[in-house]
């Protein structure tokens, strides 16, 4: 039962990450499309974005330690590898499937840079959430100790 629980939590986290990355990719692409005078995103491009988001989320699960020590820097080697991988995959996919026909070079580049920036902000948010959890747990532990246990 414990193995199933761990697998279930892992799958839910991967699905949540994939959804967040998909939404950010769609929003950033729509932003770039808007400035090109295009007001429609094709279903085919959305499908590609979904697949790229799944790949980025799975790569995060494998590369980035979810329970990273607060002693370790935010931009440790594994995080940087994941960010670079995500940027390269986003760039190559958007270039290969011609998401930005009117801007074939700067469109994918801009999307990749924005995507890496958003992913780095998500790593930062995870760090801040971890620090807040640590403070909350320490406060609860101090309260538990002063009351003498249960």
C-alpha positions, -999 to +999 in steps of 0.1 A: +000+000+000+029+023+008+043+018-027+010+027-043+007+058-021+042+070-031+034+063-068+001+081-065+017+112-049+044+112-075+019+110-104-002+138-089+028+160-085+039+153-121+004+160-134+002+193-115+036+204-128+027+194-163-005+215-161+013+245-148+040+243-175+013+238-202-006+269-190+026+290-189+036+278-224+002+286-238+001+320-222+036+330-233+030+317-268-003+336-270+015+367-258+041+364-287+013+355-312-006+386-301+023+409-309+026+392-343-011+400-350-022+364-347-052+358-325-055+320-329-035+290-316-039+259-336-049+226-318-019+210-333+004+235-316-015+230-283-009+193-287+028+199-291+029+222-261+012+196-240+038+170-250+066+194-243+050+202-209+048+165-201+085+160-210+096+190-189+075+179-159+090+143-161+125+158-165+119+179-134+108+148-114+140+130-124+165+159-123+152+182-095+152+169-059+118+178-046+131+177-010+163+196-016+181+207+015+179+244+023+217+243+026+220+236-011+219+265-035+188+272-056+209+270-088+227+237-081+239+216-110+208+195-113+185+225-114+206+243-140+207+211-161+169+209-159+164+246-168+188+243-198+171+211-209+137+227-207+148+258-226+164+237-254+134+214-257+111+243-259+132+261-285+137+230-307+101+220-306+088+254-314+113+258-342+107+223-356+069+225-356+070+262-368+049+276-339+059+312-349+058+313-387+061+351-388+091+351-364+109+318-370+140+327-350+132+353-323+097+337-315+111+304-303+140+321-286+118+345-268+094+317-257+124+296-245+139+325-225+105+333-209+098+296-202+132+292-184+125+324-164+091+311-154+105+277-144+133+294-124+106+314-106+087+281-098+119+267-083+122+299-062+086+295-051+093+259-040+123+271-020+102+298-003+075+273+005+100+249+019+114+276+042+079+286+054+072+249+061+104+246+081+096+277+102+061+264+108+073+229+118+100+244+141+074+266+158+051+236+163+079+216+177+088+243+202+051+245+212+051+207+216+082+208+237+070+236+260+037+218+267+056+186+276+043+164+248+008+151+244 
